[in-house]
Amino acid sequence: VPSHAVDALREIGDERAVEPLIQLLKDENLRLKAGAIAEVLGEIGDKRAVEPLIQLLKDEDEYNRKNAVEALGKIGDARAIEPLISALNDESRDVREEAEAAWEKLIGGKRAVVTLIQALKAEDSNVRAKAAATLGDIGDKRAVEPLVHLLKDEDEWVPSHAVDALREIGDERAV
């Protein structure tokens, strides 16, 4: 596949380009172009690209991971919440910063409360802690009961995030 294929698909710029771009993303010979492919997928914004982009977050190349994070933030699918929270701990500062920006775009306030409550049950303690902190920032009272349950978390610092979130929400049930 010539390297200009990505540019040609960018020119198409709509849902017709998504499947070919996903196929290019899976091509091991094009790993160096994966970041550019992710960028185009993010511009198009089609949810079919979410799973392949999540897989790209495991790539060894920092540029590819960073662009995958950015694209996931643009697409705005709830399936990306846990992977984006995990990306907040990436070894690369650029990836971490992009994950923070994507996270803020993705959660966008109250519409994410249900998804964040689900994230309180994630296997990764970093995901549980970040979800708790974000629920505190949002301040939605629907999060009180799930946050109370998080006070018994086995990871010692997760309950502290739950306590802070409950304090920010300020609901009597937390007492």
TORVO-245026 format. One record per residue (C-alpha): x, y, z. Coordinates in Angstrom, 1 decimal. Layout:
residues N
{xx:X; yy:Y; zz:Z}
...
//
This chain:
residues 175
{xx:0.0; yy:0.0; zz:0.0}
{xx:1.6; yy:3.3; zz:-1.0}
{xx:2.1; yy:5.8; zz:1.8}
{xx:-0.2; yy:8.3; zz:0.1}
{xx:-3.2; yy:6.0; zz:0.7}
{xx:-3.8; yy:7.7; zz:4.1}
{xx:-3.8; yy:11.1; zz:2.4}
{xx:-6.2; yy:9.9; zz:-0.2}
{xx:-8.6; yy:8.5; zz:2.4}
{xx:-8.2; yy:11.8; zz:4.4}
{xx:-9.4; yy:13.6; zz:1.3}
{xx:-12.5; yy:11.4; zz:1.2}
{xx:-13.0; yy:12.4; zz:4.8}
{xx:-16.3; yy:10.6; zz:5.6}
{xx:-17.7; yy:7.3; zz:6.7}
{xx:-16.7; yy:5.7; zz:3.4}
{xx:-13.0; yy:6.0; zz:4.4}
{xx:-13.4; yy:4.4; zz:7.8}
{xx:-13.2; yy:0.7; zz:7.0}
{xx:-10.2; yy:1.1; zz:4.7}
{xx:-8.5; yy:3.2; zz:7.3}
{xx:-9.2; yy:0.6; zz:10.0}
{xx:-7.7; yy:-2.0; zz:7.7}
{xx:-4.6; yy:0.2; zz:7.2}
{xx:-4.3; yy:0.6; zz:10.9}
{xx:-4.1; yy:-3.2; zz:11.3}
{xx:-1.4; yy:-3.5; zz:8.7}
{xx:1.9; yy:-4.2; zz:10.5}
{xx:3.8; yy:-2.8; zz:7.6}
{xx:2.2; yy:0.6; zz:8.2}
{xx:3.0; yy:0.9; zz:11.9}
{xx:4.8; yy:4.1; zz:11.2}
{xx:1.7; yy:5.6; zz:9.7}
{xx:-0.6; yy:4.4; zz:12.5}
{xx:-0.6; yy:7.8; zz:14.2}
{xx:-1.6; yy:9.6; zz:11.0}
{xx:-4.3; yy:7.0; zz:10.4}
{xx:-5.6; yy:7.5; zz:13.9}
{xx:-5.6; yy:11.3; zz:13.3}
{xx:-7.8; yy:10.8; zz:10.2}
{xx:-10.2; yy:8.4; zz:12.1}
{xx:-10.6; yy:11.0; zz:14.8}
{xx:-11.4; yy:13.7; zz:12.3}
{xx:-14.1; yy:11.5; zz:10.7}
{xx:-15.5; yy:10.7; zz:14.2}
{xx:-17.0; yy:7.3; zz:13.3}
{xx:-17.6; yy:5.0; zz:16.3}
{xx:-16.5; yy:1.9; zz:14.2}
{xx:-12.9; yy:3.1; zz:14.8}
{xx:-13.1; yy:3.0; zz:18.6}
{xx:-12.0; yy:-0.6; zz:19.2}
{xx:-9.0; yy:-0.4; zz:16.7}
{xx:-8.0; yy:2.9; zz:18.3}
{xx:-8.1; yy:1.3; zz:21.8}
{xx:-5.8; yy:-1.4; zz:20.5}
{xx:-3.4; yy:1.3; zz:19.2}
{xx:-3.1; yy:2.6; zz:22.8}
{xx:-0.9; yy:-0.5; zz:23.4}
{xx:1.5; yy:0.4; zz:20.6}
{xx:5.2; yy:0.9; zz:21.6}
{xx:5.3; yy:4.2; zz:19.5}
{xx:4.5; yy:7.3; zz:21.6}
{xx:3.2; yy:9.2; zz:18.6}
{xx:0.8; yy:6.4; zz:17.7}
{xx:-0.5; yy:6.2; zz:21.3}
{xx:-0.9; yy:10.0; zz:21.5}
{xx:-2.8; yy:10.2; zz:18.2}
{xx:-5.0; yy:7.3; zz:19.3}
{xx:-5.9; yy:9.1; zz:22.5}
{xx:-6.7; yy:12.3; zz:20.7}
{xx:-8.9; yy:10.5; zz:18.2}
{xx:-10.8; yy:8.7; zz:20.9}
{xx:-11.4; yy:12.0; zz:22.6}
{xx:-12.8; yy:13.4; zz:19.4}
{xx:-15.1; yy:10.4; zz:18.7}
{xx:-16.5; yy:10.6; zz:22.2}
{xx:-17.6; yy:7.0; zz:22.8}
{xx:-18.1; yy:5.6; zz:26.4}
{xx:-16.0; yy:2.5; zz:25.5}
{xx:-13.0; yy:4.7; zz:25.6}
{xx:-13.3; yy:5.8; zz:29.2}
{xx:-11.3; yy:3.1; zz:30.9}
{xx:-8.6; yy:3.1; zz:28.2}
{xx:-8.3; yy:6.9; zz:28.4}
{xx:-8.0; yy:6.7; zz:32.2}
{xx:-5.3; yy:4.2; zz:31.8}
{xx:-3.6; yy:6.5; zz:29.3}
{xx:-3.4; yy:9.1; zz:32.1}
{xx:-0.6; yy:6.9; zz:33.5}
{xx:1.3; yy:6.4; zz:30.2}
{xx:5.1; yy:6.7; zz:30.4}
{xx:5.0; yy:9.5; zz:27.9}
{xx:4.2; yy:13.0; zz:29.1}
{xx:2.7; yy:13.9; zz:25.7}
{xx:0.4; yy:10.9; zz:25.8}
{xx:-0.6; yy:11.7; zz:29.4}
{xx:-1.4; yy:15.4; zz:28.5}
{xx:-3.4; yy:14.3; zz:25.5}
{xx:-5.3; yy:11.8; zz:27.6}
{xx:-6.2; yy:14.5; zz:30.1}
{xx:-7.6; yy:16.7; zz:27.3}
{xx:-9.4; yy:13.8; zz:25.7}
{xx:-10.8; yy:12.8; zz:29.1}
{xx:-12.2; yy:16.3; zz:29.7}
{xx:-13.8; yy:16.3; zz:26.3}
{xx:-15.2; yy:12.8; zz:26.7}
{xx:-16.9; yy:13.1; zz:30.1}
{xx:-18.4; yy:16.5; zz:29.4}
{xx:-20.3; yy:16.8; zz:32.6}
{xx:-23.5; yy:15.1; zz:33.7}
{xx:-24.0; yy:13.0; zz:30.7}
{xx:-21.1; yy:10.8; zz:31.8}
{xx:-22.3; yy:10.1; zz:35.3}
{xx:-23.7; yy:6.6; zz:34.6}
{xx:-20.6; yy:5.6; zz:32.7}
{xx:-18.4; yy:6.9; zz:35.5}
{xx:-20.4; yy:5.0; zz:38.1}
{xx:-19.8; yy:1.9; zz:36.1}
{xx:-16.1; yy:2.7; zz:36.0}
{xx:-16.1; yy:2.6; zz:39.8}
{xx:-16.2; yy:-1.2; zz:39.4}
{xx:-13.2; yy:-1.3; zz:37.0}
{xx:-10.4; yy:-3.8; zz:37.7}
{xx:-7.7; yy:-1.1; zz:37.6}
{xx:-7.5; yy:1.0; zz:40.8}
{xx:-6.4; yy:4.0; zz:38.8}
{xx:-9.6; yy:3.9; zz:36.8}
{xx:-11.7; yy:3.6; zz:40.0}
{xx:-9.9; yy:6.5; zz:41.6}
{xx:-10.1; yy:8.8; zz:38.6}
{xx:-13.8; yy:8.0; zz:38.1}
{xx:-14.4; yy:8.8; zz:41.8}
{xx:-12.6; yy:12.1; zz:41.6}
{xx:-14.4; yy:13.0; zz:38.4}
{xx:-17.8; yy:12.2; zz:40.0}
{xx:-16.9; yy:14.5; zz:42.8}
{xx:-16.1; yy:17.3; zz:40.3}
{xx:-19.4; yy:16.7; zz:38.5}
{xx:-21.3; yy:16.7; zz:41.8}
{xx:-24.2; yy:14.5; zz:40.7}
{xx:-26.0; yy:13.0; zz:43.7}
{xx:-26.6; yy:9.7; zz:41.8}
{xx:-23.0; yy:8.9; zz:42.6}
{xx:-23.4; yy:9.0; zz:46.4}
{xx:-24.3; yy:5.3; zz:47.0}
{xx:-21.7; yy:3.9; zz:44.6}
{xx:-19.0; yy:6.1; zz:46.1}
{xx:-20.0; yy:5.0; zz:49.6}
{xx:-19.4; yy:1.4; zz:48.5}
{xx:-16.0; yy:2.4; zz:47.2}
{xx:-15.0; yy:3.3; zz:50.7}
{xx:-14.4; yy:-0.4; zz:51.3}
{xx:-12.0; yy:-0.7; zz:48.3}
{xx:-8.9; yy:-2.9; zz:48.8}
{xx:-6.6; yy:-0.3; zz:47.3}
{xx:-5.8; yy:2.1; zz:50.2}
{xx:-5.8; yy:5.3; zz:48.2}
{xx:-9.1; yy:4.7; zz:46.2}
{xx:-11.2; yy:5.3; zz:49.3}
{xx:-9.5; yy:8.6; zz:49.9}
{xx:-10.7; yy:9.7; zz:46.4}
{xx:-14.2; yy:8.5; zz:47.3}
{xx:-14.1; yy:10.5; zz:50.5}
{xx:-13.0; yy:13.6; zz:48.6}
{xx:-15.8; yy:13.1; zz:46.0}
{xx:-18.4; yy:12.6; zz:48.7}
{xx:-17.3; yy:15.8; zz:50.4}
{xx:-17.6; yy:17.7; zz:47.1}
{xx:-21.0; yy:16.3; zz:46.4}
{xx:-22.1; yy:17.2; zz:49.9}
{xx:-25.0; yy:14.8; zz:50.3}
{xx:-26.3; yy:13.8; zz:53.8}
{xx:-26.2; yy:10.1; zz:52.9}
{xx:-22.4; yy:10.2; zz:52.9}
{xx:-22.3; yy:11.0; zz:56.6}
//
